[in-house]
């Protein structure tokens, strides 16, 4: 599992090492890991290290010190290094090491003429505020055609919220130290990080602020039938979805629900849609008791009735699409077991803000909705967020841009409901469902055209492969 921590948590974890280890030990570890990563990036881009050129944009703090120490190590590998000072005083020990190794501090014009192969962003570290000073903006603009390796984080992003409200670095590679930061996992800051490489510097860290599941975590969480299992003990999932206008949404939601996790799928909806569902999925049955509902996909004008009837069953409910507009009003008694699955536009409607504002601050807005409705919120996007009302957050790192296709969300709704019916709690069901859905999208993309039906078609094979890891 990937774990991300806040600035406060990182600072607290660093302090014991600063108190007990020789001065500069942490910086030496960080600089060594950074130099190794830069060497590999140069070889990937240029096919060699010797004779390449690197410019450091060095701020006055420890982030600049990390970059200067790393550049000194690069110089000893035959890399020509220059530094542009973005501050009146550079890190003293880092500057001394840099100059001793043959580096030179130059003006911006000379740095541009130098023709660097890479730029090291050592402007500000995790203690910096969002945004860049004018001299840093000018330097980045002058070197705009050169790939950037960010030191710990792209300068200018909001570290703890993953937002980019002001000017910031856009890196090709970010080399982060000790732990992932919220900004390396949560969009839009994660997009500014490019590829991310973690360098272990020996921190003893507390519980993370944000998690990202990996395959072994999903294998541990996925329910596996026991030797005495039958269809009812494996869980019965109900689907209330589709309409005469959008019958395909019901088929796709059922496809997600019928991926092989739950023991039975029940469909309740318009007769014309039910006929199509039964034809496509002969194993699906009609009304009866369920352990969880999927509600809303393509439900159109029937959404309010579908949601009301599902909530009356007093079982967990995944609420999607049209049904989101009919949630119990804010301030009403909380309804346990809700999973809300909006995209950014639907979340914007829930909070009464423009979609652009939600996309600029998805974590903040998802937390707001989770708190207001006391529900788990699965905010769909390139980096899907799963937010619990108690403050826990998971970000999903599987998937592909090809998942942005009509009906993919309907499949996800049915899949999460099937995980709920099989016994997972709402937070785990949403997290595991997002991971499996993303993996299915990746596999579909690798095999050909990605549409919602191919995503659903890959789910059983991925579930089988993941459970085999246990």
N, C-alpha and C positions, 0 to 999 in steps of 0.2 A: 504494500500500500504506500502510495506517495503521500507524504504529510507536509503541510505548509504551516508556517508559524508567523505570528505578527512581529513587528519590530520590538515591542516590549518583551515578548518571549525570547527572542534571539539575544537581546541585550542581557537579560537575566541569565541565560545559559552561558554566555561568553564570560561573565564576570568571575566565576570560580576559576576558570582557566587563566584569566588575566592576573588573578591574585596569586596563583600557585606555580605558574610556568614562567620561564625566562621572557624578558621583554622582547616583543616582536615575534614570538613563536607562532601565534595565530596568523599573523600577517605573512610569515614565511610559508606556512602551509597553504594559505590561500594563493599566494603569488606563484608557488610551485605548480599547484593545480591549474591555475590560469595559464601559465606558460605552456604547460603540456597541451592544454586545449587549443591554444593559439597555434602551436606547432602543427597539430593535426589539421586545423582549419587551413593553414597555409599549404600543407601538402595536398589537401583535398582540392583546393582551388588552383594552386600553382604547380603542383607536382613536386615541390621541393621546399626546403626551409632556407638553405644557404643562399644569400644574395637577395632575399626578399626584403621588403621595406614595410615598417610599421610606424604609425604615428600615434602617440598617446595624447589624448585630450585630458589633461591632469588638473583636477580641482585641488583645493588646499587640504582636504581631509584624508581620512584613512583609505577611502576608495581610490583617491589619487595615489596614495602610497602603495596600495596593492598593485595598481597598474604600473607604476614606476619600477617596483621590485621585479615584477614579471618581465618588463621590458629589459631589465638588466640581464636576466636569465636568457632571454631571447638573443640579446647581443652576443652572449658567449656561445650561441649556436650558429653564429654567422648571419644573423638578421640585422640589417641596418635600422636603427631606431632614432626617432626624433620625438620631442615632446613640445606641446603648446601649453603654456601655463595659463590656466583660467582661474586666477586668484593671485593675490599679492605674494603669498608665501606658500610654497609647495611643501609636502611632507618631508621633513629634513632627512631622515634616514633613507627614505625611498629615493629622494633626489641624489643623495651621495652615492648610493649603489648604482643608480642610473648613469651618473657622470663617470664614475670609476670604470664602468663597463664599456665606455666609449660613446654613450648617448649624448645628444646635444639638445638643449632647449632653444627653440627657434620661434620666430613669429609666424603668424598664420599664413602669410603669403609664401614664405619659404617652405612651410609644410605642404602647401598645395603643389609647389614646383617639385618637391621631393618625389611626388608620384607614388604614394603609399599603396600597398596591396591590401592592407587592413588598417582600420582605425580602432584603437582601444578606448572605449568610453569609461574614463575614470573621473567623470565630472563631479557627481555626487553619489553617495551611497544610500543605505536604507534610512538614514536620518534626515534626508533631504525632503523639502516640501514639494508638492506637485508643481511642475513648470520649470523652465530654464531661464537663466539670466541672459540678457542680450548678447554678451560675448560668446556664450556657449551656443546660442542660436546661430550666430554669425559663423562660428567655426563649423558647425554641422552643415550649414548651407554651402559653405565653400568646399566641403569635402563630401558633398551629397552623393557623388557617384561611387564612393568607396564603401565596401561592406564594413559594418560595425560589429565588433565583439563587445558586448556590454559586460562590465565588471560588477558582478552580483545582481544588478538590476539595470534596465535601461533608465538612465537619468531622466527625472521629470515625471515618472509615473507615480500614482498613489499606491504606496506599498501595501497597505492594509485593506484597501477596498477594491483594488484591481481596476481603478478608474484612470482615465487620462484626460482630466479636465482642461489642461493647458499644454503648452509645447513640451515635447518629450523626444527622447531618442527612439528610433526604430531600428532594432538590431537584427542582424542575420543570425547571431548566436549569443546567448546569454550564459555566462558561467557563474552560477550562484553558489554560495558558500554555506556549508553546515546543514542547511535545510532548504526546501522550497519556501518561497514567500507566497503570500496570497496572490500577489501580482504575477507570479510565474504560472499560476493555474487559472486565474479568473479573468475573463475578457472584460473590457477591451485591452487591459494592460498585457495579458498573455499574448495577444497578437503582436504587440510591440517587442516581445522577447525573442521572436523567431524560435529557433531550436534552443532547448534548454539542457545544460549539462550541470549536474550537481557534483560539487567537490566536498568530500567529507573532511571537516577540520576538527572532529572530535568533540562536538557539542553534546551535552546530555540534556535532551529537550523534553519539555512537558507535553501534555496532550495537545494535539495540533488544533489550529483554528479552522483548517480546511483539510479534507482528505480526498484522495482520488483512488478508487478501487482499481486493483489489477487482477489478472486472471486467477491467481491463487485465492484472493479474497472472495471472488465470485464463486469459486468452487466450494469454498467453506460455507458460504451462505445459501447456496442453491439447495432446495429440498430434494432429497433422494428417497424414493419409496422404500419402505422397510419390507422384509420378507413376508409380512402378514398384511400388507397394504391392500386396500381395495379402492374403487373409484370414489367412494364418499370420503374415506380418510385422506385421500390425496387432495381433496378440495373440489368444490363445485363453484364455478364462476358463472355469473350471469352477465349478459350483455343487453343493454337497452340502448340501441343506436339505430341510425338510419332513418330514412323517410322516403316518400315517393320521389322527392327531388334528389336525394342523395343516397340511393340504395347501396352504392359501392362502399360507402363508409362503414355500413354494418358488416359487409363481407370482410373488409379489411380488419375491423376490430375483432370480429370472431376469429379471423386467421391468427391474430396475435394471441388471443385467449386460448386457442386450440393448438398451441405450439408444443404441447406435450408435458407441460408442468402440472396443470390441474388434472383431476381425474374425469371431470365432466364439464361440458359447457351448455348452459341454457340460453336460449334467445327469446326475448320478448320485444315485439315491435309490430309495425304495420303488417297486415296479412300478406300484402304483395311482396314486401321485403322478406318476410319469414319464408315464403316459398322459395325465393332465390337462395336464402341461407341454407335451407334444408337440402336443396339440390346440390349446392356446392360442398356442403359439409353434412353428409348423412348421419354423422355421429352426434350432431347437435340436437338437443331435445328442447322441449317447451318449458312453460312456467313451473316453478317449484322452489324449494328452499335452496338458498345459495350461501356461500361463506363470504362473497364479495361481489360487487357490481362494477361494471364499466358502463358509464353513462355519458351521452352527449354527442358522440361522433356522428356528424351528419344528421342530427335529430331535428333541425329546422324548427318549425312551430310546435313540434311535440316535445321540445326540450324541457319545458317547465313541468309537464306531467311526468315525463320519464324520471326527472330528478326527484320530484316529490315522492313518487312510488318507490324509488330505490332507497331514499332516506328513511322511509317508513319501515323498512326491513331491519333497521338497527344492526347492519353489518358494515364493514369498511366499503367505501365507495370511491372510485376514481372518477373525477369530474373533468370532462373535456369539452372543448369547442362551445357549441351553443348553450350547453348547460351551465357554463361558467357565469353567464349573465344572470342566472336565476339562483345563485347561491343565497343562503339566508343572509339577511342584511347585517352589516357590521354592528357589533354590540349585542347581538342576540346570543343566546346560550350556545357555547361551543359544541360542535358535533364531532365527537372523537372518531378517528379512523378515516378522515378525509385525505385524499391525495388530489391536488389540483395540478393539471398539466397544461398550462397556458404557453403559447408562444409570446413574444414580446408585445405584439399588438393587443392580445387578449389581456395580458397583465397590465398594460397601459390603461385599458378600459376599467379594470378593477380598481386601480389607484387614482384614476382621473387625471392622468398625466399624458403628455404626448409620447408617442412610441419612441421618438429619438431620445427622450430623457431616460426611458427605461433601458434602451440599448447602451446608453452612456454609463449607466450605473445599475447593472442588472442585479448584483448581489444586494445592494441596499434596498431596491424595490422588492425583490423576492422575500427578503427578511420582513419587510413591512406587511406583505400579504400573509405570510406565514403567521405572523403575530396576530393580525386582525381576525383571521378565521381559525386560528389555532389548528392549522392544517399543514401537512407536508406539501411544499410547493416544488414541483418539477418544472423548472423554467427551461423550455426547449430552446436550443441555439447551437452554435458551433461548439461551444463549451457549455453543455447542459448543466444547470445547477439544481441540486436537490437540497432544500433548506427545511430544517425542522423548526417548529416554533420554540423549542428550547435553546436554539442557537447553533446547533450542529449543522455543518455544511459539508456536502460532498460535491465535487465537480467531476463530470464525466469527460475523460480524455480519449475515448474511442469514437470512431465515426469518421465521416468524410463529407466534404461539401456536397457530394452527390445525394446525401440524405435529404437535402432540401427539395423534396418532391412531394406532389400531392398524395395524400393518404398515408404517408409514413407515420404521422402522428397518431392516426387511428390504430395502426398496428401496435404502436407503443402503448396506447391506452389499454387495449385488450391484454397485452403481455403483462403489464404491471398489475392489472386486476387478477390475473391468474396466479401471480406470485403472492398476492394478498390472500387469495382463497386457499393457497397451499400452506399458509401459516406464517409467512414472513410479516414482520411489523411494517407499517407504512414507509418508514424511512429506508429500511433495507430493500423493500419491494421496489420502491422508486429508483433507488441507486442501482440495484442489480438489473432491473428492467432497462434502464438507460444504457448500461454497459453492454448488455446482450444486443440491444437494438443497434448500438453503434458498431459492434463487431459484425452484425449481419449486414449493415450497410457497407462496411469495408470489404466483406467477402463478395457481396453482390457487385461492387465496383470492380473487384479484381477479375470477376467472371464475365462481365459484360455490362449491359445497360442496367441502371438502377431505377427501378420503379417499386412502388409499395408492395406489389405482389411478390417480387423477387426477394425483397427484404424479409418478408414473412416466410418465404420458402427456405431461407437459409437458417432460420432460428432453430429448428430441431437438430440440425447437424452441429451447430455451435453449442447448444445445450449439452448434447451428447459428448462433445470433445471436452467441455469444461468439467462435467461431472466425472470424467475419466481421470482427472488430475487428483481426485481425492484418494 
